[in-house]
Amino acid sequence: RQPAAFCGVAGFKPTYGRISRYGLLAYGSSFDQIGILSNSVEDTALLLEVMAGPDDYDSTASQLPVPPYSQLLSFDKKARVAYFNTALEHPSLDDSIRTACQSLIGQLREAGHEVEGVDFEYLDYIIPAYYVLTTAEASTNLSRYDGIRYGYRSPNATDLMSTYKKSRTEGFGTEVKRRIMLGTFVLSSGYYDAYYSKAQKVRRLIKDKTDEIFREYDFILMPAAPGTAWKLGDKADDPVAMYLADIFTVQANMVGIPALCLPVGQDAEGMPVGIQFMAPMFEEAKLLAFGKNVASLIG
């Protein structure tokens, strides 16, 4: 959804397990889910209809039947939508994004939808927990790429040990190496309980709070990113700043719920602005139908 927001297109992440992960390069196995970038909600629904469903080669894929999403895009009820007060008041949020969110909230209210701010006290814990857990899973998943069983093999290796070292040194980029090192660290003896176990507990708290909100509301409205797209290479020397840009999107990945990002306009410099909606697990049909309704409001 963040790339979609940066590029001014629709971006969709389905419920964890709605689309098979067979054939996907595993990064964080309990987070990974195939997403869709498209020009419209209608195209997203068509693609999801084709891509979703059970798969004998992926035990995590849902066995639930696939609805005809493209035929269920009518939304004629009044929705209850929540937004996080802490998100719209967050110091990292650009004024252009905040204004776009407030404008859309006003449009939704004018259309008869009920939109309310709610408290979500875990927003600033999402990024640390997410990166501890995903890098831990990545360090394990990517350990298979050793130049022997999987992936790139260095032509400069002269023996078994140099095959391992050179293949992984030459085959992984800087950011991948950084995440492998971080993941290996948080899983190491003496740090597992300090970081990994606590991050899992935070993940559970975030899921429980999200489920609690969905007992009262149909959707959650969130910015897709704190700002618009940055210039190529601007954050290359500051990976933490790049990670912090994920603050509004990774909640859906941690909880495993569907989320849809829609383009809502541009900032003063002409850069695209995106806003996302999240829905309860396996309620893609309702989310897409509401997304089409919102897209028509935006024009």
C-alpha positions as CSV (number, residue, x, y, z in Angstrom):
1,R,0.0,0.0,0.0
2,Q,2.9,2.4,0.6
3,P,4.1,2.0,-3.0
4,A,0.6,2.5,-4.2
5,A,0.3,5.7,-2.2
6,F,3.6,7.0,-3.6
7,C,2.6,6.2,-7.2
8,G,-1.1,7.3,-7.1
9,V,-2.7,3.9,-7.8
10,A,-4.8,1.5,-5.8
11,G,-3.0,-1.0,-3.5
12,F,-4.5,-4.0,-1.8
13,K,-3.4,-6.5,0.8
14,P,-5.8,-9.4,1.4
15,T,-6.2,-11.3,4.6
16,Y,-3.3,-13.5,5.5
17,G,-3.9,-16.9,3.7
18,R,-6.4,-15.5,1.2
19,I,-3.9,-15.9,-1.6
20,S,-1.4,-18.8,-1.8
21,R,2.2,-17.9,-1.0
22,Y,3.5,-20.8,-3.1
23,G,6.3,-19.6,-5.3
24,L,6.9,-16.4,-3.2
25,L,10.3,-15.8,-1.9
26,A,9.8,-16.1,1.8
27,Y,10.7,-13.1,3.9
28,G,8.6,-13.1,7.1
29,S,6.5,-16.3,6.8
30,S,3.8,-15.2,9.3
31,F,3.5,-11.8,7.6
32,D,3.9,-12.4,3.9
33,Q,0.9,-12.0,1.7
34,I,0.7,-11.4,-2.1
35,G,-0.7,-7.9,-2.8
36,I,-2.2,-6.2,-5.8
37,L,-1.4,-2.9,-7.4
38,S,-4.0,-1.7,-10.0
39,N,-5.6,1.3,-11.6
40,S,-9.0,0.8,-9.8
41,V,-11.0,-1.1,-7.2
42,E,-12.8,-2.9,-10.0
43,D,-9.5,-4.3,-11.4
44,T,-8.4,-5.2,-7.9
45,A,-11.6,-7.2,-7.4
46,L,-11.2,-9.1,-10.7
47,L,-7.5,-10.0,-9.9
48,L,-8.4,-11.1,-6.3
49,E,-11.2,-13.3,-7.7
50,V,-8.7,-15.1,-9.9
51,M,-5.7,-15.2,-7.5
52,A,-7.5,-16.2,-4.2
53,G,-8.3,-19.7,-3.0
54,P,-6.9,-22.8,-1.5
55,D,-3.6,-24.4,-2.7
56,D,-2.3,-27.9,-2.0
57,Y,1.2,-26.5,-2.0
58,D,0.6,-23.9,0.7
59,S,-0.7,-25.2,4.1
60,T,-1.3,-21.6,5.3
61,A,-3.7,-20.8,2.4
62,S,-7.3,-20.5,3.5
63,Q,-9.8,-23.2,2.6
64,L,-12.7,-20.8,2.6
65,P,-14.6,-20.5,-0.7
66,V,-13.8,-17.4,-2.9
67,P,-16.6,-15.0,-3.3
68,P,-17.3,-13.4,-6.8
69,Y,-15.6,-10.1,-5.7
70,S,-16.2,-8.4,-9.0
71,Q,-19.9,-8.9,-8.6
72,L,-20.1,-7.7,-5.0
73,L,-19.0,-4.1,-5.5
74,S,-22.3,-2.5,-4.5
75,F,-22.2,-0.7,-1.1
76,D,-25.5,0.9,-0.2
77,K,-25.4,0.9,3.7
78,K,-24.0,3.5,6.0
79,A,-20.6,2.5,7.3
80,R,-19.1,3.0,10.8
81,V,-15.5,4.1,10.3
82,A,-12.9,4.6,12.9
83,Y,-9.7,6.6,12.7
84,F,-6.8,6.7,15.2
85,N,-6.5,10.1,17.0
86,T,-2.8,9.2,17.6
87,A,-2.3,8.7,13.8
88,L,-3.7,12.1,12.7
89,E,-1.9,13.8,15.5
90,H,1.4,12.0,15.0
91,P,4.4,14.3,14.7
92,S,5.8,12.4,11.7
93,L,2.6,13.1,9.6
94,D,3.0,15.7,6.9
95,D,0.4,18.5,6.9
96,S,-0.6,17.6,3.4
97,I,-1.5,14.0,4.4
98,R,-3.3,15.2,7.6
99,T,-5.3,17.7,5.5
100,A,-6.2,14.9,3.0
101,C,-7.4,12.6,5.8
102,Q,-9.5,15.3,7.4
103,S,-11.0,16.2,4.0
104,L,-11.9,12.6,3.3
105,I,-13.4,12.2,6.8
106,G,-15.6,15.2,6.1
107,Q,-16.7,13.8,2.7
108,L,-17.6,10.5,4.4
109,R,-19.7,12.2,7.0
110,E,-21.5,14.3,4.3
111,A,-22.3,11.0,2.6
112,G,-24.0,9.8,5.7
113,H,-21.3,7.5,7.1
114,E,-20.4,7.6,10.8
115,V,-16.7,8.5,11.3
116,E,-15.2,8.7,14.8
117,G,-11.8,9.1,16.3
118,V,-10.7,6.3,18.7
119,D,-7.8,5.8,21.0
120,F,-5.0,3.4,19.9
121,E,-2.2,3.4,22.4
122,Y,0.1,1.0,20.6
123,L,0.9,3.0,17.4
124,D,4.5,3.8,18.4
125,Y,5.1,0.2,19.3
126,I,4.1,-1.2,15.9
127,I,7.4,-0.4,14.0
128,P,9.8,-1.8,16.6
129,A,7.7,-5.0,17.1
130,Y,7.3,-5.4,13.3
131,Y,11.0,-5.1,12.5
132,V,12.1,-7.4,15.3
133,L,9.7,-10.1,14.2
134,T,10.1,-9.8,10.4
135,T,13.9,-9.6,10.5
136,A,14.0,-12.7,12.9
137,E,11.9,-14.6,10.4
138,A,13.9,-13.3,7.5
139,S,17.2,-14.4,9.0
140,T,15.8,-17.9,9.2
141,N,14.2,-18.0,5.8
142,L,17.1,-16.5,4.0
143,S,19.6,-18.9,5.6
144,R,18.8,-21.5,2.9
145,Y,20.5,-19.3,0.3
146,D,23.9,-20.7,0.9
147,G,25.2,-21.3,-2.7
148,I,24.7,-25.0,-2.3
149,R,21.0,-25.8,-2.1
150,Y,19.4,-22.5,-3.2
151,G,20.1,-19.3,-5.0
152,Y,23.2,-17.6,-6.3
153,R,26.5,-19.5,-6.2
154,S,29.7,-17.4,-6.4
155,P,32.0,-18.3,-9.3
156,N,34.9,-17.0,-7.2
157,A,34.7,-19.8,-4.5
158,T,37.5,-22.3,-4.1
159,D,36.2,-24.5,-1.4
160,L,33.1,-25.2,0.7
161,M,33.6,-22.5,3.2
162,S,34.3,-19.8,0.6
163,T,31.3,-21.0,-1.3
164,Y,29.1,-20.1,1.7
165,K,30.8,-16.8,2.4
166,K,31.2,-15.5,-1.1
167,S,27.8,-16.6,-2.3
168,R,26.0,-14.8,0.6
169,T,28.3,-11.8,0.5
170,E,27.9,-11.3,-3.3
171,G,24.3,-12.4,-3.5
172,F,22.6,-10.3,-0.9
173,G,22.3,-6.5,-1.1
174,T,23.1,-4.1,1.8
175,E,19.6,-3.8,3.1
176,V,19.0,-7.6,3.1
177,K,22.3,-8.1,5.0
178,R,21.3,-5.5,7.5
179,R,18.0,-7.3,8.2
180,I,19.6,-10.7,8.4
181,M,22.1,-9.3,11.0
182,L,19.3,-7.7,13.0
183,G,17.2,-10.8,12.9
184,T,20.1,-13.0,13.9
185,F,20.8,-10.7,16.8
186,V,17.3,-10.7,18.2
187,L,17.2,-14.5,18.1
188,S,20.6,-15.0,19.7
189,S,21.1,-16.3,23.2
190,G,20.5,-13.7,25.8
191,Y,18.4,-11.4,23.6
192,Y,15.6,-13.7,22.6
193,D,13.5,-12.9,25.7
194,A,14.5,-9.2,25.7
195,Y,13.4,-8.6,22.1
196,Y,11.7,-11.4,20.2
197,S,9.4,-12.6,23.0
198,K,8.4,-9.1,23.9
199,A,7.7,-8.3,20.3
200,Q,5.4,-11.3,20.0
201,K,3.5,-10.0,23.1
202,V,3.1,-6.6,21.5
203,R,1.8,-8.2,18.4
204,R,-0.9,-10.0,20.4
205,L,-1.8,-6.7,22.1
206,I,-2.1,-5.0,18.8
207,K,-4.3,-7.8,17.4
208,D,-6.6,-7.8,20.4
209,K,-7.0,-4.0,20.3
210,T,-7.7,-4.1,16.5
211,D,-10.3,-6.9,17.0
212,E,-11.9,-4.8,19.8
213,I,-12.3,-1.8,17.4
214,F,-13.8,-4.0,14.7
215,R,-16.5,-5.1,17.1
216,E,-17.9,-1.6,17.0
217,Y,-16.7,-0.3,13.5
218,D,-16.8,-1.7,10.0
219,F,-13.5,-0.1,8.8
220,I,-10.4,1.7,10.1
221,L,-9.2,4.8,8.1
222,M,-5.4,5.5,8.2
223,P,-2.9,7.5,6.2
224,A,-0.9,5.1,4.0
225,A,2.4,6.9,4.8
226,P,3.6,9.8,6.9
227,G,4.5,11.8,3.7
228,T,4.7,11.5,0.0
229,A,7.4,9.7,-1.9
230,W,11.0,10.8,-1.1
231,K,13.7,11.3,-3.7
232,L,15.6,8.2,-4.8
233,G,18.5,7.6,-2.4
234,D,17.4,10.2,0.1
235,K,17.0,7.6,2.9
236,A,19.7,5.2,1.8
237,D,22.1,6.3,4.6
238,D,19.3,6.4,7.2
239,P,17.5,3.0,7.2
240,V,15.7,3.9,10.5
241,A,14.0,6.8,8.8
242,M,13.0,4.5,6.0
243,Y,11.6,1.9,8.4
244,L,9.6,4.6,10.3
245,A,7.7,5.4,7.0
246,D,6.0,2.0,7.5
247,I,4.2,3.1,10.7
248,F,0.7,3.3,9.2
249,T,0.8,0.2,6.9
250,V,2.4,-2.6,8.9
251,Q,-0.5,-2.9,11.4
252,A,-2.5,-4.8,8.8
253,N,0.5,-7.2,8.2
254,M,0.9,-7.8,12.0
255,V,-2.8,-8.6,12.5
256,G,-3.3,-10.4,9.1
257,I,-6.3,-8.2,8.0
258,P,-7.1,-6.9,4.6
259,A,-6.3,-3.3,3.7
260,L,-7.0,-1.1,0.7
261,C,-5.1,2.1,-0.3
262,L,-6.8,4.6,-2.6
263,P,-5.3,7.7,-4.2
264,V,-7.0,10.8,-2.9
265,G,-5.1,13.6,-4.6
266,Q,-1.8,15.4,-4.6
267,D,0.3,17.6,-2.4
268,A,1.5,21.1,-3.2
269,E,4.4,19.7,-5.2
270,G,2.2,17.4,-7.3
271,M,3.1,14.2,-5.5
272,P,0.4,11.6,-5.0
273,V,-1.3,11.1,-1.6
274,G,-2.9,7.8,-0.6
275,I,-5.2,6.9,2.3
276,Q,-6.0,3.3,3.3
277,F,-8.9,1.5,4.9
278,M,-8.6,-1.7,6.9
279,A,-11.4,-4.3,7.5
280,P,-11.8,-7.5,9.6
281,M,-10.3,-10.8,8.4
282,F,-11.8,-12.2,5.2
283,E,-14.1,-9.3,4.7
284,E,-12.4,-8.3,1.4
285,A,-15.8,-8.1,-0.4
286,K,-17.1,-5.5,2.0
287,L,-13.8,-3.6,1.9
288,L,-13.7,-3.5,-1.9
289,A,-17.3,-2.5,-2.2
290,F,-16.7,0.4,0.3
291,G,-13.5,1.3,-1.5
292,K,-15.4,1.7,-4.7
293,N,-17.9,3.9,-2.9
294,V,-15.1,6.0,-1.5
295,A,-13.4,6.3,-4.9
296,S,-16.7,7.7,-6.3
297,L,-16.8,10.3,-3.5
298,I,-13.2,11.4,-4.2
299,G,-14.0,11.5,-8.0
